[in-house]
Amino acid sequence: MTPSNVVRRLLLPVLAFAAGWSNLVPARAADCEEISAYQQAVSPGASGGPGLTVGVVIHIVETKGHPCEVRKVWTPEQVSIIFGADTQDEQSVNSIWGSTKVRFVVREVDLNKNDPPEDLMDPQQRVTVPTSGPKGTEKYEKAFDVLLAENHRDHQVNVYLWRRIAGSPVGFGRSTRSGNGKATVFLDNECSQKSLKVCATYAAHELGHTLGLYHAGRNTCSAVDAQFRDLCTSLAKSCPGVKLSSRLMTPAALGRKLCPLEVKQAELMATNEFQ
């Protein structure tokens, strides 16, 4: 064996490893969009609305051991379409809110890599949400406050995109009334894996909660704080000409229509809390 062949034989494994590593690095980077790509996709944030612009901050949450899992399914394009200003595109939340004065406009997209509070997560690293109403246990609410103290932007609706929500909810929404003074939405990765129109409907439903709306239908207000129960009951009642299954605020979140009283309440909340 000639010296040149010996060197070539010795170098082959090293070269192969280097080639393999160089192939791996771009693949990992390609799996995970830079957060700047999301900001560019949603900018500029023109209101496009008739007067009540509600700012939205989107937080992409990556929990320990699950890097990039949210960004892999919530692409910049999906975020820009679902939360876009277009009221004619049925894949946008604003297509549902187009009949009102309210327009949701993304102001910022943020990447959160800090581990959420322990009492907000289950052993499978899924975020937990209250199951019997808008409020959780005292321990849960303290953990919720810790999360928001680190990340929340005041006078905006803060939307958190999570890998998973424990249980079956695709989303969870709170107004300043039920969210300890902060309007908040949690969305599961499952939303982005549905059609964009369906995901936009789920997101619009949760945004309705941030504007003080409650679930429509009978027997949906029992877990609401006593001081807001009468308001909830009035909003949950049927409205002429709109089937319950067609309403945005049904618990199933499959409808897309708002009742006049719901529009009035949402516009009032948008005026008082976000202008």
C-alpha positions in Angstrom: 0.0 0.0 0.0 1.5 3.3 -1.0 1.8 6.2 1.5 -0.8 8.3 -0.3 -3.3 5.4 -0.1 -2.6 5.0 3.6 -3.3 8.7 4.2 -6.4 8.5 2.1 -7.7 5.5 4.1 -7.0 7.2 7.4 -8.8 10.4 6.3 -11.9 8.8 4.9 -13.7 8.3 8.3 -12.8 11.8 9.3 -14.0 13.3 6.0 -17.2 11.2 6.2 -17.9 12.4 9.7 -17.3 16.0 8.7 -19.6 15.7 5.7 -22.3 14.1 7.9 -22.0 16.8 10.5 -22.1 19.5 7.8 -25.3 17.9 6.6 -26.8 17.8 10.0 -26.3 21.4 11.0 -28.2 23.0 8.1 -31.0 20.5 8.6 -31.4 21.5 12.3 -31.3 25.2 11.4 -33.9 24.7 8.7 -36.2 23.0 11.1 -36.3 26.1 13.3 -37.1 29.5 11.8 -35.4 32.5 13.3 -37.8 34.6 15.3 -37.0 37.6 13.0 -38.8 35.7 10.2 -42.0 35.8 12.3 -41.6 39.5 13.0 -41.0 40.2 9.3 -44.0 38.2 8.3 -46.4 40.1 10.5 -45.0 43.6 9.9 -46.0 46.3 9.3 -48.9 46.2 11.7 -51.4 48.5 9.9 -54.7 48.5 11.8 -56.9 48.2 8.7 -59.9 48.7 10.9 -62.6 51.2 11.6 -61.3 52.4 15.0 -60.7 49.8 17.7 -57.3 48.3 17.1 -56.4 45.6 19.7 -52.6 44.9 19.8 -51.5 41.3 19.9 -48.2 40.0 21.2 -47.4 36.4 20.2 -45.2 34.3 22.5 -43.7 31.2 21.0 -43.0 28.9 24.0 -40.3 26.2 23.8 -40.2 24.0 26.9 -37.2 22.1 28.1 -36.5 19.0 25.9 -38.7 20.2 23.1 -36.8 22.8 21.1 -38.3 24.0 17.9 -41.5 21.9 18.2 -43.7 25.0 18.1 -41.9 26.7 15.3 -41.9 23.5 13.3 -45.7 23.6 13.1 -46.4 27.4 13.5 -44.6 28.8 10.5 -44.2 32.5 9.9 -46.6 32.2 7.0 -49.3 30.5 9.2 -49.0 33.1 11.9 -49.2 36.0 9.4 -52.3 34.5 7.8 -54.2 33.5 10.9 -53.5 36.8 12.7 -53.4 38.9 9.6 -55.4 42.1 9.1 -57.3 40.8 6.0 -61.0 40.7 6.8 -61.9 39.0 3.6 -59.7 36.0 4.0 -61.6 33.3 6.0 -58.3 32.0 7.3 -57.8 35.1 9.3 -59.3 35.9 12.8 -60.2 39.3 11.5 -62.5 37.8 8.9 -64.7 36.8 11.8 -64.4 40.1 13.6 -64.8 42.1 10.4 -68.5 42.9 11.2 -67.4 44.7 14.3 -65.2 47.7 15.0 -62.5 45.5 16.5 -59.3 44.6 14.6 -56.5 42.4 16.0 -53.1 43.5 14.9 -49.8 41.7 15.8 -47.3 44.1 17.3 -44.6 41.7 18.3 -43.5 38.1 18.1 -41.4 36.8 20.9 -39.5 33.6 21.6 -39.7 32.3 25.2 -37.1 29.7 26.2 -37.3 30.0 29.9 -38.9 27.1 31.6 -42.5 28.0 32.7 -43.3 27.7 36.4 -43.5 24.2 37.7 -47.1 24.5 38.9 -48.2 25.5 35.3 -46.9 22.3 33.7 -47.7 18.6 34.0 -45.1 15.7 34.0 -45.2 15.5 30.2 -44.2 19.2 29.9 -47.7 20.2 28.8 -49.2 23.5 30.0 -52.2 23.0 32.3 -55.4 25.1 32.2 -58.3 25.3 34.6 -60.9 22.7 33.7 -64.0 23.8 35.8 -64.0 27.5 34.7 -61.9 30.5 33.9 -60.1 30.5 37.2 -57.7 27.8 38.6 -56.5 26.9 42.1 -54.6 29.3 44.2 -51.4 27.5 43.4 -52.2 27.6 39.7 -53.0 31.3 39.7 -49.7 32.1 41.5 -47.8 30.2 38.7 -49.9 32.0 36.1 -48.9 35.3 37.6 -45.2 34.3 37.5 -45.4 33.4 33.8 -47.0 36.7 32.9 -44.7 38.8 35.1 -41.8 37.6 33.0 -43.5 37.8 29.6 -46.7 39.8 29.5 -47.0 43.1 27.5 -49.5 45.4 29.1 -52.5 46.7 27.2 -52.1 44.0 24.6 -53.6 40.6 24.1 -50.8 38.1 24.8 -51.1 34.9 22.7 -48.9 32.0 23.9 -48.3 29.2 21.4 -47.6 26.0 23.3 -46.4 22.5 22.2 -49.3 20.9 24.1 -52.1 21.9 26.4 -52.9 19.1 29.0 -56.2 17.4 28.3 -58.2 18.1 25.2 -58.5 21.9 24.8 -57.1 23.4 21.6 -57.2 26.8 23.2 -57.8 28.8 26.4 -58.6 32.5 26.7 -59.0 34.9 29.6 -60.0 38.6 29.8 -58.5 41.1 32.2 -61.4 40.0 34.5 -60.5 36.4 34.8 -56.8 36.7 33.9 -55.7 38.7 36.9 -55.8 41.9 35.0 -54.1 40.5 31.9 -55.8 39.4 28.6 -54.3 36.0 27.6 -54.7 33.3 25.1 -53.1 29.8 25.1 -53.1 27.8 21.8 -52.0 24.2 21.3 -50.0 23.0 18.4 -53.0 21.1 17.3 -54.6 24.3 16.1 -51.9 24.9 13.5 -52.2 21.3 12.3 -55.9 21.8 11.3 -57.0 23.8 8.3 -56.1 27.5 8.6 -59.8 28.4 8.6 -60.6 26.1 11.5 -57.5 27.3 13.4 -58.5 30.9 12.8 -62.0 30.1 14.2 -60.5 28.6 17.4 -58.2 31.5 17.8 -61.0 34.0 17.2 -63.1 32.2 19.8 -60.3 32.6 22.4 -59.8 36.2 21.4 -63.5 36.7 22.1 -62.8 35.6 25.7 -60.1 38.3 26.0 -62.8 40.8 25.1 -65.1 39.7 27.9 -67.2 37.2 26.1 -68.4 34.0 27.7 -69.5 30.6 26.3 -72.8 30.8 24.6 -75.7 28.4 25.5 -77.5 27.2 28.5 -75.7 26.3 31.8 -72.4 27.8 30.7 -72.1 30.5 33.5 -72.1 28.5 36.7 -68.3 28.7 37.1 -68.0 32.4 36.4 -67.3 34.8 39.3 -70.5 35.8 41.0 -70.0 39.5 40.1 -70.0 38.7 36.4 -72.6 35.9 36.3 -75.5 38.1 35.3 -73.4 39.6 32.4 -72.4 36.1 31.4 -76.0 34.9 31.4 -77.2 37.8 29.2 -74.4 37.2 26.7 -75.0 33.4 26.7 -78.6 33.7 25.8 -79.8 32.9 22.3 -80.1 35.7 19.8 -82.7 36.0 17.0 -81.8 34.5 13.7 -78.5 32.9 14.8 -78.3 29.2 15.6 -76.3 28.2 18.6 -74.1 26.0 16.5 -73.3 29.0 14.2 -72.1 31.2 17.1 -68.4 31.8 17.6 -68.7 31.5 21.4 -70.2 28.0 21.6 -67.9 25.8 23.7 -67.1 23.7 20.6 -65.8 26.9 18.9 -66.9 25.8 15.4 -69.3 28.7 14.6 -68.2 32.1 13.3 -71.1 34.5 14.1 -71.4 37.0 16.9 -74.6 38.3 18.5 -75.3 42.0 18.8 -74.9 41.9 22.6 -71.6 40.2 22.2 -70.4 42.8 19.7 -71.4 45.6 22.0 -69.5 43.9 25.0 -66.4 43.2 22.9 -66.2 46.7 21.5 -66.7 48.1 25.0 -63.9 46.0 26.4 -61.6 46.9 23.4 -62.3 50.6 24.2 -61.7 50.4 27.9 -58.7 48.0 28.0 -56.7 48.3 24.8 -57.0 51.9 23.4 
